Amino acid sequence: MNSPTPANARISIIGAGPGGLTCARILQRQGIAVTVYDRDPDADSRDQGGSLDLHEEDGQLALREAGLLEHFFALARFEGQEAYDMDLTGRVLAHHLPGEGETAAPEIDRGQLRALLLRSLTAGTVRWGRTLESVSGPADGPRTLTFTDGTTAETDLVIGADGAFSRVRAAVSPATPHYTGVSFLEAWFDDMENAHPELSALVGQGSAHAADGEQGFFAQRNSGGHMRVYIMQRVPLDWIAAAGLHSEDTEGIRAHLLNTYAAWSPELLRLITDNDGPYVDRPIFALPVPHTWEYSPSVALLGDAAHLMPPLGVGVNLAMLDACELALALGRSSTVDDAVRNYEKSMLPRAAENARMLEGAAEHLLSVPARDEDAPADRTRH
């Protein structure tokens, strides 16, 4: 089959996350039609997760190409760039306070970013409630998308923006994510200033990280007075069941954690005891390094579908940069084949370099933070 021109191609994106929606927006700005399929029943059916810091060299660059950078700045929390590193006693080891006008990595809630991107798309672009089951058809296309509801769609290019356990990835790669040995347990806190003033003072306006080599915390302020805390541990994948607990047993998990974190300061233990609602188990997975696949002119991967890495602030930024470069390649190329080849020439080396740098980095999340020489010798966050 001859590869179609992008303007005449049927282009399908699987996944309405930041990467998929950024790609769709930039395609539409260039006059290229696209359909996005997402498994969520609608845009508001589930919590979208915590806060993101979008970097000037990738996430913000993509939003500039999408014509949305100023809209992002209107929503972003520049004060969220503040960051503390602490030890298990609460002693401050390092403190970053953003300077006047600093725009290197302002924060935005995932839900706010998704809503911004969704509002920018032509009505009807996203088909909700469509969970992809498989991708079939010849490598040179067209491909058939089969959804779990029994419906199908034929497409000339399927873009996998469907995350860690991508169904699109299986069309070009046998790779599957592996457990890194580090697991996060997410805890939520509401009405910080009134209900949790001590923790509000502890974390500041942005984030706070503490670790002792085996366990740790990463606390992150969100908009609207909310905060998320990720309780980090080096544990087996089934650690909750191995402890004789289940994910809904909030009190049982809390008691288990308090025993595990017994050496930590009472102030930091409030990150375990004072949360509003249940915990959410979030084990950390990664793809093999490097992750490559046999080229196909009818399949492109971006973000976690292509290069799943530990959560160290680069995932969404790289996904949005991937999305931007793929969309621009489609706008500048004479065929879909040429566009995918040009995109992968830049994306695959960049992904491999970042993956090598972050290989094993889930373990580093638990390392005791280095002390900044400028940090007060005996200051604690309580």
N, C-alpha and C positions, 0 to 999 in steps of 0.2 A: 504493500500500500504506500502511495506517495504521501509524505507528511503534509498536512494542511497548513495554510497560513494561520497565524494566531487569530486574525480577525474573523476567519471562517471556521475555526475549530470549536468543538464542543469541549469546554474546559470545566472540570468538576473539582472542587476542593472538599476534602473530607476533614471536618473539624472547624468549629466556629470559635476557636481560641484566638489569642492575639496574633499568632502567625498566619492562620488561615484568613482571618478578617483583614489583616494588613495587605496580604496578597490580593484579595478580592477588591479592596478599595483602590489600590494602585492600578490594577488591571482596568477597572471601570473608568478611572481618570484618563486612561489612554484609549477609551472607546472599545475595549475588548470585553465581550460578554462572558459571564462566569456564573456558575451555580455553586452554592455552598450547602453541604449536607451535614447535619449535626444530630447526634443522638438525643440531646436534651429535648423534652417536650415543647419548651418555649424558652425565651431568653431569660426568664426569671425563675426557672424551676429549681435551681440549686445554688448554694453558695459558691462563689467563684474563687475563693481562696484569699490569701493575704495581700500584702503590699509588695509592689515592685519598684525597683529603682531603675529608671531608664537612662542609659548612658548616651553621652553626646555622640560617640563614634558609631553607634549601631541602632539602638532603639529610637533615639531622637532623630537620627538620620532618616530612618524609615518613616517616621511620622512627618518629617519635612516633605519627603516625596509624596506622602499621602495627602499633603495639604492640611494637616491637622496639628502641626507643632504648636501653634499659638493656642489652640483649643486645649491641648495637653497642659501647657503652662498655666492656663487659667484654672485647671483642676489640681495641678500638682502641689505637693506639700514640700516646699524647699527646706523647711525646718526639719523634715524627716531625714535629712542627710546627717544629722547628729548621730554619733555612735560611741558607745562605751564598750571597752573590754575589761573584764573583771576576773579575779580568781574566785575560788569557792568560798572565801570569807567575805566577799563583796568589796574587796580592795580594788580600787581603780588602777588598771595597768596602762590604759591608753584612753584618750578621749578626743574624738574629732568633732569640732564645732564648725559648721559651715560658715564661710566668710560672707560678707555682704555681696549679694548678687551671684553667689555660686550656683551654677546650673549643671554641674558635672553629672549628678545622678539624683535628681529629685524623685520623690516617691509618689506613687498613685496606687489606689486599690485596684486589684484585678477587675472587679466588677465595674468600676468606673471606666477603666480603659476599654473593656469589652463594649460597654454601652456607647462610648464615644465612637468606636469603630462601627458598631451596628447602625447608629444614626446616620453615618456618612454613606451608607450603601443604598443603592436603588431598592425601592420596596419590593419584597418578594425574592430577594437574592438568596436568603437563607431558607432552606427547607428543614423545618424542625421535625423531631421525632423520627429521624431516619438513621438507624444504626446499621453501619456497614457490616456485612457478613463476609464478603469475599470480593476479590477482583479477578476476573478471568478474561480470556481472549489472548490473541497473539501479541508478542512484544512490540510489533510495529503498529498495533492498534487496528480497529478500535477496541477498547476495553469494555467489558460489561460489569457494571456494579450491581451486586445483589445485596439487598437489604433484608434484615431479619423479619420484616413484615411481609416478605414475599415479592415486593416490587423490585424492578430492575431499571437501570438507566444505561444507555450506551454513551460513551464519551471518547474523545480523541486524546485527551490528556487528563489523568487523574493525579491530583496533587495531595500527597499524604501529609496533612497537618494535624493528624489524629493522635499525637502524643506517644507516651512511653510504650504502650502496648498496641501500636499501630496495626490495623488490619491491612493497610495499603502496603506497608513494608514487606509483608509476606509475598507480595507479587514479584519482588526483585531480590529479596535477601532472606536467608534462613535464620539470621541472627535473632536472638531473643534476649531481653534484659536479664541480668543476673543480680541477685541481692548482694549489696556491698558489705553487709555485716553491721551496718549502722541503721538504726531506726529512729524516726521522729514520732513523738506523741504530741499531737496538737491540742492546746488548751485555749479557750476563749475567755476574754474578760470584757465586760461592758461598763459603760458610764465611769470611765477611769477616774475622772477628777473628783467625783462624789463618792463612788462605791469603793474605789481602790486608790486613795490618794498617796499611800506610802509606795505602792508599786509605780504609780505615775512619776513620783520623784526619783525612784530608783532607775527607771528606764530612760527618763528624759523625753524628748520630743521625737526621737527616732527609734534607735534600736540599742539593745544591750546583749552582749555575748559573754558567757562565762563557761569555763571547762576545766576539768582536773585530770584529763588523760583518759578517763573511762566514761564519764558522763558529762553532760553540759546542758546549758540553756541558750536558746536564742529568742529574745523577746523583741517584738516588733509592733510599734504603734501603727494603727490604721486610722482612717478618717472616722468622724462621728463619735469620737470618744472611746473607740474600741481598741483592743490590743489582742494579738495572738502570741502565744508562747509555744515554741517547739522544744520539747523535753527530749534531749538527744542521748542515745545510749548505744554502746557496742553490745548487741544482744543477738541471739538466734532469731530467725524470722518468726518463729511461733512462740515467742517469749511469753505472750499473754496466756495462751493455752497451757504452756509448760508450767506456769505459776498457778495453775488451777483456776484461772479467771476467764472471763469473756469480755468482749469489747464494751458491753453495756454496763458492766459492773464498775461504775465510777468509784464508789467508796473502796472496793477491793483493790483496784488499780492504784488509787491514791495511797492506801496503806502500804502496798508493795513498794511504791516509789519512795515513800518516806523512809522506809528501811534501807533502800538502795542508796539514797542520798543523805544518810544519817550524819555524815561528816560536814555537810554544807551549813552555811550560816542560816539562822532563823529567818532573816530578811529574804534571802534567796529562796528558801523553802516555801514562801508564800506564793511563788510561781507554780507550785504544785497544789497547795491547799486551798487557794482562794478563787479558783476558776469558776466561771458561771456556765454550768452545763457539763456534758460528758467530754471525755477525751476522744480524739480521733487518731487511729493508728496509721502512720504514714511511713512504711519502710522505704529505704532509699535504694533504687535500682540504677544500673548503668548498662550501656551497651559495650560490646568488646571494643578494644582500642588497637588499631583504627577500625572503624566500621566502613567497609566499602561494598559495592555490589556491581553486578554486571549491568552495563548501561542499557536502558530501555527508553526509546523516544516517546513512549506513551505513559510513563510514570515518573514523577518527581517527588522527592521527599524533602521536608524542611523541619527545622526545630527538633524536638525530641524524637520524632519518627526517624530522623536521620542520624542524630548524635546525642543520645541521652547521657547526661553527665550529672554528677552530684550538684545539689542546689547551692551554688556559691555566687549567685547574682548574675550569671551569664546566660542562663537558659532562655528566658523570654527575649532578652536582647539579641541573642544569636538567631532565634526563630524569626524575629521581626526583620533582621538584616537579610536572612535567607529569603524571606517573603518578598522583600523589596527588590533584591537582585533578580529573583526569578520573574517577578512581574515586569521589571524593566527589560529583562532579556526577551520576554515574549513580545513586548512592545517594539523592540528594536530589530528583531530577527525576521527573516523572510518565511521561515517555517518553524513549526513547533519543535521538530527534531533539532534544528540549529539552536533554538533557544535553550532547550534542556542541556545540550552539550556545553554551551557557553556558561550556563549557570553552574553546572557541576565542576567546570574547570576552576572556578573560584571557590565554590562552597566546600568541596571535598577536602582540599588542602587546608583551608581555614579550620574546618571541623576537626580534622586529624590533629592539627597543632594544638587546638584548645583541649581536645580530649586527652592528649598526651600530658599536657600541663596539669590537668585535673585528675588524672588517673590516680586512684587511691585517696583522693582528696576528702572523701567522706570521713576517713579516719582522722584527717587533719582538723576537722570540725571539733574533735574532742581534745585536741592538743591544748595545753595551757597557753593562753595568749602571751605574746611577747610584751615585756614592759617597755613603755615609751619613757625615755629618759626625762621627758618634760612632765610626766605625770607626778602629782604630789606623792611623796614617799609613804604617807600613812593615811591617805584619804580613802574613805569608804563611801558607798552610796546609801548610807542609812544614818 
